[in-house]
Amino acid sequence: MSHLFYHFKGGEKMERAFRKIIEASRYWQKEDHVLIAVSGGVDSMVLLRLMERLPSNLSPGKIGVAHFDHQLRASSFDEAKAVAYYCKQHDLPYHRGIWDNQVIEDGVEASARKARYTFLLETARNYGYTTLLTAHHGDDQVETLLIKMIRGSSLPNMVGIRPVSYRDTIKLVRPLLSFNKETIQQWADQQSICFWEDESNKGDDYLRNRLRHHIVPQIAKEAPNYVEKWSDFSYQLHLANELIHESIQPVYEACLVNEADGIVLLDVEKWSELSQAKQYFVLTNYFQEELITKGGQLSQRQLQMMMKDLKVAGEQVWHLSNGWYVKKTYQFLKLSQKEQESPDKKEWLLSNVGQTIQVDNDEQFVLTKDSSEKNNPFELQVSPSWLPLRIRYIQEGDRLKLDALGHTKKVSRFFIDEKIPREERKKIPLVVNNQGEVIWIVGFRKSYLSIALETDKIFYKLTYSKNE
């Protein structure tokens, strides 16, 4: 990632500097096909002209143009026609996209950007382009960093606009980041390049415009070379993040637990043994990969609160936006987007010896006269007087008898003491006698009522099994 910056009075040296960047960076091979995103504005038209004028030893195998019509302005149709006409005159492949649905999810600006990049990437893939070029420049970098500061982005997201990034197999290149807007405009004037102004850029409807019109000019007064300084700052942030990533990644991976269903858990016990700095970046990595990349959001305040709360024992839940929530069990942290549905409220009735009932497809109970096994955790001695038995899941108020003195414990308290995760508690079957007494927490604990049966002459055996 280069952090060289070019600013020339009059812009006369811009083309030479652009060629040096292309030669040094090797963004593409000679046989590669390059797609240029062209809005028709001055930045993208300058980029297109610079690419057309590259010498053959620096040019890619093919150049194509992609234009996306957002249909947000009356003049957008004429601009699309103008770009198409330019491409026809210069014998360039032209691809046009239209925002038909205009589904607004996260505001007009964000939704438009998402639709635009979807079109650009699909066009690149469908027509065999290996590289996509956009005309972001140094002033865009300043505005982007300001926006991220205002919105409270985390350090990994504060790197600004990168000269090179990847979307699956498509390489995204922004070769004008080393130039400021003034230089680009001056070179366009010198070369008599035709371009079309976006009227929406003149208003203050969008945050980026407000920063461009009111905040950035004040910064420019204090530091005339502000774009270069912010470019250097972005580069330093990039290096710092690279260093953090290299040192944190092995620690981060050691804290992860991959479940069979693709869910990734964070081991809280291992995490708690780390230094505070490592705890912060491990947690940041986890949410970046498992939440942010999937459309979720997490503020720095929420992250810091979570770091504090994670040091407190017991289960906890943090609710985030868009239906996401974080659940801490006794050892693991888990991200989910929907609350899991409560188990079925059904009850299964078991009333006859020899009867077999199926529970939730993969579990079954069988009642027999055989009573040879007394200490098997998956078998229960049953008095005939208890029939019919009911098999169900936990309900409010369920208690288990512990001894001959009548001491009892809430089933919910038993689950807590045994450190059984909340979502797992709802899946553990209970066996209840005809008096409504819980006689078996299947696989975990039997009631004293069952133990007292050893003096009875006749009793049955209830066997539980699960298909793995």
Secondary structure, 3 states (H helix, E strand, C coil): CCCCCECCHHHCCHHHHHHHHHHHHCCCCCCCEEEEECCCCHHHHHHHHHHHCCCCCCCCCEEEEEEEECCCCCCHHHHHHHHHHHHHHCCCCEEEEECCCCCCCCCHHHHHHHHHHHHHHHHHHHCCCCEEECCCCHHHHHHHHHHHHHHCCCHHHCCCCCCEEEECCEEEECCCCCECHHHHHHHHHHCCCCCCCCHHHHCCCCHHHHHHHHHHHHHHHHCCCHHHHHHHHHHHHHHHHHHHHHHHHHHHHHCEEECCCCCEEEEHHHHHCCCHHHHHHHHHHHHHHHCHHHCCCCCHHHHHHHHHHCCCCCCEEEECHHHCEEEECCCEEEEECCCCCCCCCCCEEECCCCCEEEECCCEEEEEECCCCCCCCCCEEEECHHHCCEEEECCCCCCEEECCCCCCEEEHHHHHHHCCCCHHHHCCCCEEECCCCCEEEECCCEECHHHHHHHHCCCCEEEEEEECC
